[in-house]
Amino acid sequence: MMLALILLLAVALLALGFEMLLVLGLPALAYKQAFWPQLPDAAVVQKIVGGIDHSTLLAIPFFIFAANLMGSGQIARQLIGVVKALLGHTRGGMGHVVVGGSMAFGSVSGSAPATVAAMGRMVYPEMRRAGFSEKFSLGLLVASAETALLIPPSITLIVYGWITGTSISQLFAGGLAVGVVLAAAFAIFVHIQALRSGVTADPRLPWGARFHAIWRAKWALGMPVIILGGIYSGVITPTEAAAVSVVYAILVEMVVLRSLDLKGLVQITEESAINTAIIFVLLAVGGLISFFVTLAQIPAGIISMMETAEAGRITFLIVVNLCFFVAGMFIDPNSTLLILVPPLFPVAQSFGIDPVHFGMIATLNVCLGMITPPFGLDIFVASSTLDKPVTEIIKGVWPFVVVNLIVLLIITYIPQISLFVPRLIFG
C-alpha cells in the first residue's frame, strides 16, 4: 500500500509539471522514510554526492561546452558545408544533407538538442527552397538529430556506461554502427519522399569544388578526427578527448577563424554551466534511486517473475522496449535511463544479453522518446529555434517515429549489428 502511494506521488508530481529533480527525488526520500527509516541521513547524502563522483562523467560538461562553442561559431557551418558539397547533387539532396549534417555535428557534440538548434537555423530555409513540404522538413530536422545520441561522443552513452560500468569506448563503437543504420533508414525515407514529391537535385559540383569545400573546412574536420581517432587508437580516453575538444574548439573559433570573441566565450561558458548543472543534479538523484533499487532487490524480483511466467529473451526485450517507449513519452532521456536501466540491466545480463547491445537498445529507445509526443524534448527545441507551432512539428514527426520503430526492432533482435564494430576494434 505504501509503495503504491509513493508511485502515485511520483505520477502526481509529473502530471502537475514539477521539475524532474522533485519528481525523482521526493519519492526516493519518501521510500527511504517508509521502508528504510533506520538508514542514516548521512548515507543518503553520500549516495547522492558519491553517485556523481566519477571521472567518466567529466566528459559530459566538456562535450556540452564544445558543442555550444561549435554551434555558435563556424565549425558547425563548415561541417554542413562539406556534407552539402558531397551530397547536395543526389535526389532529395537537401534532405540527405540534413541527415549527414546531423551525423557530422553529432560526431563533435554528442547532443541531440544542440544538433536540432544548430541544424534548424542553417538548413531549414534551404529545405523549403528545395521543395520539401514544411511538415516533412520539420520532421526530418527533429528526427535526424537522434543520430547525435548514437554517433560518438554521445552523452547518452556516457550516462549509460556510468550506470552500468560498461566500457565507454566499446559503447561509442557500437553507437557508430547503429547510428549509421538509423541514418541510412532516414536517407531511404528521404529518397522515397523526394521521388513522391518531385524534389529535384542541386547541380553536381565538380570535384575541384568539392575538394575546395573540404580544404576550407579542414579545421572543422579536425575535431571528429581528434575525438574518434584519439579514442579508438587508445591514445586518449573519452574523458580526455572531451577536454581536448574544448581546447581545440576555443583555439579554432577564437584564434584561427576569429568567429568568437571573449564576450561570446563568457556567454557560452555560462550557458554550458547551466546545462551541465541540470544534468548532474538528475544524475545525483539517479545515484540514490539506483541504491534503493538494489536494496529493494527489484532486479531479482523481475527475474523471478520472468521465470515464473516462463518468459524468454524475446519476451523480455519486448517488455524493455515497451517500458522505454512509454517512459520516453513523458520524461526526459536522462531520467528514463536513471529509472529503467538499474532494474532492467541485471535482468538483461541474466538472459545473456551483451551490455553494449543492451545499451544500443536503451539509447535507441531514448532517441525515440526525444521525438515522441507529448513531451519529446527535440520537438520543443525545434519549435523554439524555428518559431513553429509544436502541433505542426508533431504532424511531421510521426512518419519518422515509424521508421525509428523499424530500426529499433532490427537492432533489438539482430545483436550482431551493435557488436560488429566493438569486436572488430577491441576483439
Order of alpha helices (4+ residues) and beta strands (2+ residues): alpha-alpha-alpha-alpha-alpha-alpha-alpha-alpha-alpha-alpha-alpha-alpha-alpha-alpha-alpha-alpha-alpha-alpha-alpha-alpha-alpha
